[in-house]
């Protein structure tokens, strides 16, 4: 299998799972069925708030840094003319 085909399969699978998870969360939150549990209900039921808060804080700190690094990496690949990222 060629690297571009593998990459396309990875992207399709990864994005498909992401969309599926988001759709499942929205259905669980909005379908009105008491037997469908959205993540929010599951997390608040089974995860102590201290742990959840720690994870959310870590994600809130990590995501912006992750994207700044990715944008800088992309700007370096494009060259100085396209580098409009700090």
N, C-alpha and C positions, 0 to 999 in steps of 0.2 A: 504494500500500500504506500502511495506517495505521501511525503510530508504534508503537502497541501490538502490532500484528501483526509488525512488524519486530523489535521487542524480543523477542517470544516466539520468533521464528525464530532470532534470535541466541542466546538462552538455550538453546534445544533443541540447536542445532548445537554450541555451546561445551561444554555439559554432556555431550552425546553423545560428542564427541571425548575429553573427559576420562575418561569411563567406559570408552570403547574402549581408551584407552591403558593404564588401570589393569588392565583385564581381560587385555590382551595381555601386560603385564608379569608378571602372576600366572601365566598359561598358560606363558609362556617360562621362568619360574622353577620351576614345579611339574610340568610335563608329563612330565619324564624323557626327552624326546627330545633327543639331542645336537645335532640340527640346528636347534633353536629357541633363539635367543639372547635372554636378557633384557637389559634396558638395563644392568644391573650388569656383565655380562660384556662388552658392547660398550664401555662407558665405560672399564673397567679395561684393555681391550685397545688401544683407539685414542686415549684421551685421557691425556696425561701427568698424573701424580698431582698435580703442583704446580698445574696449571690447574684440575683437578677440585676440589681443596681450596679454591682461591680462589673458584670459583663457589659451592660449597656454603657457605662462610663468608659470602659476600655474600647468598645467599638466606636464611641463618639470621638475618642482621641485618635484612634488608629485610622479611620476612614479618610479624613482630610489629608493626613500625612501620606497615606497610600496613594491617593490620587495626585498629589503634588509630585511625588516621586515618579509616578507613571507619566504625567505630562512632561516633566523634565526629560525623562528617558526618550519619549517620543520626539521632543524638540531637538534633542541631540542627533537622532536618526535623520531628521529632515534637513538639518544644517542651520547655520546662523541666520539665513534670510527668513526662515519660517519660525524662528525661536521667539515667540511672543509671551513666553511664560517666565515668571520671575525666577 
